[in-house]
Amino acid sequence: MNRFEYVVVSIDGDYANLKRTDIQSDELKLVARALLPPETTEGTRLLYEWMEYSVL
């Protein structure tokens, strides 16, 4: 299974904009906050692995 690293760029209501940090990319990914750990805030570094987000 692949591993992806993200940083939370912004939070807008029930959604968060994530930016990949393990590769060079300017693209943002919109993710429902319900899928993220409860302690997620702007600037939080996240790991996506096995279809689940966790805080790095």
BELLINUR-V601259 format. One record per residue. N is the residue number from 1. RES is the residue in three letters. PHI is phi in whole degrees, -180 to 180 (999 if undefined). PSI is psi in degrees with one decimal (none if undefined). Layout:
N;RES;PHI;PSI
N;RES;PHI;PSI
This chain:
1;MET;999;145.2
2;ASN;-79;154.0
3;ARG;-117;134.9
4;PHE;-130;138.0
5;GLU;-110;137.5
6;TYR;-134;161.5
7;VAL;-126;142.1
8;VAL;-80;114.4
9;VAL;-83;-43.9
10;SER;-156;158.2
11;ILE;-124;128.8
12;ASP;-131;94.6
13;GLY;67;-119.9
14;ASP;-90;8.1
15;TYR;-129;153.9
16;ALA;-127;143.4
17;ASN;-98;122.5
18;LEU;-112;144.4
19;LYS;-122;131.5
20;ARG;-66;138.0
21;THR;-117;-11.3
22;ASP;-85;-10.9
23;ILE;-137;165.4
24;GLN;-80;112.6
25;SER;-157;139.0
26;ASP;-101;-2.1
27;GLU;-75;138.7
28;LEU;-104;147.5
29;LYS;-114;126.2
30;LEU;-90;122.9
31;VAL;-131;137.8
32;ALA;-66;134.3
33;ARG;-63;-23.9
34;ALA;-63;-21.3
35;LEU;-88;-10.0
36;LEU;-99;156.9
37;PRO;-58;146.2
38;PRO;-59;-27.5
39;GLU;-85;7.7
40;THR;-68;128.4
41;THR;-134;175.4
42;GLU;-61;134.9
43;GLY;94;-9.9
44;THR;-67;134.6
45;ARG;-91;131.0
46;LEU;-123;151.4
47;LEU;-115;130.4
48;TYR;-110;115.6
49;GLU;-152;138.5
50;TRP;55;41.7
51;MET;61;33.4
52;GLU;-149;142.1
53;TYR;-97;139.6
54;SER;-139;156.9
55;VAL;-80;134.5
56;LEU;-84;none
